[in-house]
Amino acid sequence: MQELVKYLVAAIVDEPEAVHVTASEQGGMTVYQVEVAAPDLGKVIGRHGRTADALRTLVSTAAKRRDQRATLDILS
């Protein structure tokens, strides 16, 4: 799953080598924390958060297919 998150975010940004994804467990849910270069932060969030919401939906759906729970946090 962590590789999927990194692949999706790296496809959006201008500096894919600056994408770092860490996973942690919080309350029975896996939280994927994504760090990107400062100039790419707006691209990952998108207008009115639409891109971030879409990424969260993809991560959540992929986790459900594996009987897991997951979400995505974007760190600045």
DSSP file (Angstrom, degrees, kcal/mol; ACC not computed):
  #  RESIDUE AA STRUCTURE BP1 BP2  ACC     N-H-->O    O-->H-N    N-H-->O    O-->H-N    TCO  KAPPA ALPHA  PHI   PSI    X-CA   Y-CA   Z-CA
    1    1 A M     >        0   0    0      0, 0.0     4,-2.3     0, 0.0     5,-0.2   0.000 360.0 360.0 360.0 -39.9    0.0    0.0    0.0
    2    2 A Q  H  >  +     0   0    0      1,-0.2     4,-2.1     2,-0.2     5,-0.1   0.874 360.0  51.0 -61.8 -36.5    2.8    2.4    0.8
    3    3 A E  H  > S+     0   0    0      2,-0.2     4,-2.5     1,-0.2    -1,-0.2   0.867 107.5  53.7 -68.3 -36.0    4.2    2.0   -2.6
    4    4 A L  H  > S+     0   0    0      2,-0.2     4,-2.5     1,-0.2    -2,-0.2   0.930 109.1  48.1 -62.7 -45.7    0.8    2.7   -4.2
    5    5 A V  H  X S+     0   0    0     -4,-2.3     4,-2.4     1,-0.2     5,-0.3   0.926 112.9  47.9 -61.0 -45.6    0.6    5.9   -2.3
    6    6 A K  H  X S+     0   0    0     -4,-2.1     4,-2.7     1,-0.2    -1,-0.2   0.908 111.6  50.6 -63.1 -41.6    4.1    7.0   -3.3
    7    7 A Y  H  X S+     0   0    0     -4,-2.5     4,-1.4     2,-0.2    -2,-0.2   0.922 111.7  47.4 -61.2 -46.3    3.4    6.1   -6.9
    8    8 A L  H  X S+     0   0    0     -4,-2.5     4,-0.5     1,-0.2    -2,-0.2   0.921 116.4  42.4 -64.0 -45.1    0.1    8.1   -7.0
    9    9 A V  H >X S+     0   0    0     -4,-2.4     4,-1.6     1,-0.2     3,-1.3   0.905 110.9  55.3 -70.5 -40.4    1.6   11.2   -5.4
   10   10 A A  H 3< S+     0   0    0     -4,-2.7    -1,-0.2     1,-0.3    -2,-0.2   0.806 102.0  59.1 -62.8 -28.6    4.9   11.0   -7.4
   11   11 A A  H 3< S+     0   0    0     -4,-1.4    -1,-0.3    -5,-0.2    -2,-0.2   0.725 108.7  45.2 -71.3 -20.5    2.8   11.0  -10.6
   12   12 A I  H << S+     0   0    0     -3,-1.3    -2,-0.2    -4,-0.5    -1,-0.2   0.832 101.4  73.5 -90.7 -36.2    1.3   14.4   -9.7
   13   13 A V  S  < S-     0   0    0     -4,-1.6    27,-0.0     1,-0.1     6,-0.0  -0.260  71.4-133.3 -87.3 165.7    4.3   16.4   -8.5
   14   14 A D  S    S+     0   0    0      1,-0.2     3,-0.1    23,-0.1    -1,-0.1   0.747 103.9  46.5 -83.7 -27.2    7.2   18.0  -10.4
   15   15 A E    >   +     0   0    0      1,-0.1     3,-1.6    22,-0.1    22,-0.3  -0.715  63.4 168.5-116.8  78.5    9.8   16.6   -8.0
   16   16 A P  G >  S+     0   0    0      0, 0.0     3,-1.3     0, 0.0    -1,-0.1   0.755  74.0  65.2 -65.4 -22.8    8.9   12.9   -7.5
   17   17 A E  G 3  S+     0   0    0      1,-0.2    -2,-0.0    -3,-0.1    -7,-0.0   0.685  95.4  59.7 -72.2 -15.2   12.3   12.2   -5.8
   18   18 A A  G <  S+     0   0    0     -3,-1.6     2,-0.5    -8,-0.1    -1,-0.2   0.409  78.9 110.9 -91.1   1.1   11.2   14.5   -2.9
   19   19 A V    <   +     0   0    0     -3,-1.3     2,-0.4    -4,-0.2    17,-0.2  -0.656  43.7 179.6 -81.7 126.4    8.1   12.4   -2.1
   20   20 A H  E     -A   35   0A   0     15,-2.4    15,-2.7    -2,-0.5     2,-0.4  -0.996   6.6-169.4-128.9 130.9    8.3   10.5    1.2
   21   21 A V  E     -A   34   0A   0     -2,-0.4     2,-0.4    13,-0.2    13,-0.2  -0.977   4.4-178.7-122.7 129.4    5.6    8.3    2.6
   22   22 A T  E     -A   33   0A   0     11,-2.2    11,-3.1    -2,-0.4     2,-0.4  -0.950  13.0-148.6-123.3 148.4    5.5    6.9    6.1
   23   23 A A  E     +A   32   0A   0     -2,-0.4     2,-0.3     9,-0.2     9,-0.2  -0.923  18.1 171.6-117.5 141.0    2.9    4.6    7.6
   24   24 A S  E     -A   31   0A   0      7,-1.7     7,-3.4    -2,-0.4     2,-0.5  -0.987  30.5-120.0-144.3 153.5    1.7    4.4   11.2
   25   25 A E  E     +A   30   0A   0     -2,-0.3     2,-0.4     5,-0.2     5,-0.2  -0.814  31.4 172.3 -95.6 130.0   -1.1    2.6   13.0
   26   26 A Q  E >   -A   29   0A   0      3,-3.0     3,-0.8    -2,-0.5    -2,-0.0  -0.893  69.8 -25.0-140.4 107.8   -3.6    4.8   14.9
   27   27 A G  T 3  S-     0   0    0     -2,-0.4     3,-0.1     1,-0.2    -1,-0.0   0.878 125.4 -47.1  62.2  40.6   -6.7    3.2   16.4
   28   28 A G  T 3  S+     0   0    0      1,-0.2     2,-0.4    40,-0.0    41,-0.3   0.579 120.3 104.5  78.4   9.3   -6.8    0.2   14.1
   29   29 A M  E <   -A   26   0A   0     -3,-0.8    -3,-3.0    39,-0.1     2,-0.5  -0.965  69.3-129.1-125.0 140.2   -6.3    2.4   11.0
   30   30 A T  E     -Ab  25  70A   0     39,-2.6    41,-2.1    -2,-0.4     2,-0.6  -0.769  22.0-159.4 -86.9 126.7   -3.2    2.8    8.9
   31   31 A V  E     -Ab  24  71A   0     -7,-3.4    -7,-1.7    -2,-0.5     2,-0.6  -0.937   1.5-157.0-110.0 119.0   -2.3    6.5    8.4
   32   32 A Y  E     -Ab  23  72A   0     39,-2.5    41,-3.0    -2,-0.6     2,-0.6  -0.859   7.9-158.4 -96.5 118.4   -0.1    7.2    5.4
   33   33 A Q  E     -Ab  22  73A   0    -11,-3.1   -11,-2.2    -2,-0.6     2,-0.5  -0.870   7.1-160.1-101.5 124.5    1.7   10.5    5.9
   34   34 A V  E     -Ab  21  74A   0     39,-3.0    41,-2.9    -2,-0.6     2,-0.4  -0.888   7.9-171.0-110.1 129.7    2.9   12.1    2.7
   35   35 A E  E     +Ab  20  75A   0    -15,-2.7   -15,-2.4    -2,-0.5     2,-0.3  -0.975  12.0 171.8-117.5 133.9    5.7   14.8    2.5
   36   36 A V        -     0   0    0     39,-0.6   -17,-0.1    -2,-0.4     5,-0.1  -0.847  42.8 -77.2-131.1 168.5    6.4   16.6   -0.7
   37   37 A A    >>  -     0   0    0    -22,-0.3     3,-1.4    -2,-0.3     4,-0.6  -0.364  48.6-111.0 -63.8 148.0    8.6   19.5   -1.7
   38   38 A A  G >4 S+     0   0    0      1,-0.3     3,-1.1     2,-0.2     4,-0.4   0.854 115.9  53.7 -53.1 -43.2    7.1   22.9   -0.8
   39   39 A P  G 34 S+     0   0    0      0, 0.0     3,-0.3     0, 0.0    -1,-0.3   0.760 108.9  51.4 -66.1 -20.6    6.4   24.0   -4.4
   40   40 A D  G <> S+     0   0    0     -3,-1.4     4,-1.7     1,-0.2     3,-0.3   0.507  82.1  91.5 -92.4  -5.3    4.4   20.8   -5.0
   41   41 A L  H <X S+     0   0    0     -3,-1.1     4,-2.0    -4,-0.6     5,-0.2   0.892  85.3  51.6 -59.1 -42.1    2.2   21.0   -2.0
   42   42 A G  H  > S+     0   0    0     -4,-0.4     4,-2.9    -3,-0.3    -1,-0.2   0.843 106.9  53.9 -64.1 -34.1   -0.5   22.9   -3.9
   43   43 A K  H  4 S+     0   0    0     -3,-0.3    -1,-0.2    -4,-0.3    -2,-0.2   0.873 109.7  47.2 -68.3 -36.7   -0.6   20.2   -6.6
   44   44 A V  H  < S+     0   0    0     -4,-1.7    -2,-0.2     1,-0.2    -1,-0.2   0.857 118.0  41.5 -74.3 -34.8   -1.1   17.5   -4.1
   45   45 A I  H  < S-     0   0    0     -4,-2.0     7,-1.9    -5,-0.2     6,-0.7   0.917  96.2-169.6 -78.3 -44.4   -3.9   19.4   -2.3
   46   46 A G    ><  -     0   0    0     -4,-2.9     3,-1.5     5,-0.2     2,-0.3  -0.058  40.5 -29.7  80.3 175.1   -5.6   20.7   -5.5
   47   47 A R  G >  S-     0   0    0      1,-0.3     3,-1.9     2,-0.2     4,-0.1  -0.509 133.6 -11.2 -69.4 125.1   -8.3   23.3   -5.9
   48   48 A H  G 3  S-     0   0    0     -2,-0.3    -1,-0.3     1,-0.3    -2,-0.1   0.722 124.9 -67.4  56.0  23.6  -10.5   23.3   -2.8
   49   49 A G  G <> S+     0   0    0     -3,-1.5     4,-2.4     3,-0.1    -1,-0.3   0.637  97.4 135.2  78.4  14.8   -8.8   20.0   -1.7
   50   50 A R  H <> S+     0   0    0     -3,-1.9     4,-2.2     2,-0.2    -4,-0.2   0.896  71.1  47.4 -65.9 -41.3  -10.2   18.0   -4.6
   51   51 A T  H  > S+     0   0    0     -6,-0.7     4,-2.4     2,-0.2    -5,-0.2   0.919 113.0  49.3 -67.0 -42.3   -7.0   16.2   -5.4
   52   52 A A  H  > S+     0   0    0     -7,-1.9     4,-2.4     1,-0.2    -2,-0.2   0.908 111.3  49.9 -62.0 -42.3   -6.4   15.4   -1.8
   53   53 A D  H  X S+     0   0    0     -4,-2.4     4,-2.2    -8,-0.3    -1,-0.2   0.896 110.3  50.4 -63.1 -40.4   -9.9   14.0   -1.4
   54   54 A A  H  X S+     0   0    0     -4,-2.2     4,-2.3     2,-0.2    -2,-0.2   0.911 110.5  49.2 -65.0 -42.0   -9.4   11.9   -4.5
   55   55 A L  H  X S+     0   0    0     -4,-2.4     4,-2.4     1,-0.2    -2,-0.2   0.912 110.7  50.5 -63.0 -42.1   -6.2   10.5   -3.2
   56   56 A R  H  X S+     0   0    0     -4,-2.4     4,-2.6     1,-0.2    -2,-0.2   0.890 109.7  51.3 -62.5 -39.4   -7.8    9.7    0.2
   57   57 A T  H  X S+     0   0    0     -4,-2.2     4,-2.5     2,-0.2    -2,-0.2   0.917 110.3  48.4 -64.3 -43.7  -10.7    7.9   -1.7
   58   58 A L  H  X S+     0   0    0     -4,-2.3     4,-2.4     2,-0.2    -2,-0.2   0.921 113.6  46.6 -62.6 -44.2   -8.3    5.8   -3.7
   59   59 A V  H  X S+     0   0    0     -4,-2.4     4,-2.1     2,-0.2    -2,-0.2   0.922 113.9  48.0 -64.8 -44.2   -6.3    4.8   -0.5
   60   60 A S  H  X S+     0   0    0     -4,-2.6     4,-2.2     2,-0.2    -2,-0.2   0.909 113.1  47.5 -63.4 -43.3   -9.4    4.0    1.4
   61   61 A T  H  X S+     0   0    0     -4,-2.5     4,-1.6     2,-0.2    -2,-0.2   0.906 111.4  49.9 -66.3 -42.4  -10.9    1.9   -1.4
   62   62 A A  H  < S+     0   0    0     -4,-2.4     4,-0.5    -5,-0.2    -1,-0.2   0.878 111.8  49.5 -64.1 -36.9   -7.7    0.0   -1.9
   63   63 A A  H ><>S+     0   0    0     -4,-2.1     5,-2.2     1,-0.2     3,-1.3   0.902 106.7  55.0 -68.7 -40.6   -7.5   -0.7    1.8
   64   64 A K  H ><5S+     0   0    0     -4,-2.2     3,-1.8     1,-0.3    -1,-0.2   0.848 100.1  60.2 -61.4 -33.8  -11.1   -1.9    1.9
   65   65 A R  T 3<5S+     0   0    0     -4,-1.6    -1,-0.3     1,-0.3    -2,-0.2   0.728 108.9  44.6 -66.0 -19.9  -10.3   -4.4   -0.8
   66   66 A R  T < 5S-     0   0    0     -3,-1.3    -1,-0.3    -4,-0.5    -2,-0.2   0.145 121.2-108.7-106.7  16.9   -7.8   -5.9    1.6
   67   67 A D  T < 5S+     0   0    0     -3,-1.8     2,-0.3     1,-0.2    -3,-0.2   0.890  82.9 116.1  55.3  44.1  -10.1   -5.7    4.6
   68   68 A Q      < -     0   0    0     -5,-2.2     2,-0.4    -8,-0.2    -1,-0.2  -0.798  62.1-126.6-128.8 172.0   -8.2   -2.9    6.2
   69   69 A R        +     0   0    0    -41,-0.3   -39,-2.6    -2,-0.3     2,-0.3  -0.985  34.9 162.7-122.3 136.7   -8.8    0.7    7.0
   70   70 A A  E     -b   30   0A   0     -2,-0.4     2,-0.3   -41,-0.2   -39,-0.2  -0.993  14.5-177.2-151.9 154.3   -6.5    3.5    5.8
   71   71 A T  E     -b   31   0A   0    -41,-2.1   -39,-2.5    -2,-0.3     2,-0.4  -0.907  21.8-123.3-144.3 172.9   -6.4    7.2    5.3
   72   72 A L  E     -b   32   0A   0     -2,-0.3     2,-0.4   -41,-0.2   -39,-0.2  -0.980  16.0-169.0-127.7 131.1   -3.9    9.8    3.9
   73   73 A D  E     -b   33   0A   0    -41,-3.0   -39,-3.0    -2,-0.4     2,-0.6  -0.963  12.6-148.4-116.5 136.6   -2.4   12.8    5.6
   74   74 A I  E     -b   34   0A   0     -2,-0.4     2,-0.3   -41,-0.2   -39,-0.2  -0.925  14.6-155.3-106.8 119.0   -0.5   15.5    3.7
   75   75 A L  E      b   35   0A   0    -41,-2.9   -39,-0.6    -2,-0.6    -2,-0.0  -0.712 360.0 360.0 -95.0 142.3    2.2   17.1    5.8
   76   76 A S              0   0    0     -2,-0.3    -1,-0.1   -41,-0.1   -41,-0.1   0.430 360.0 360.0 -96.9 360.0    3.5   20.6    4.9
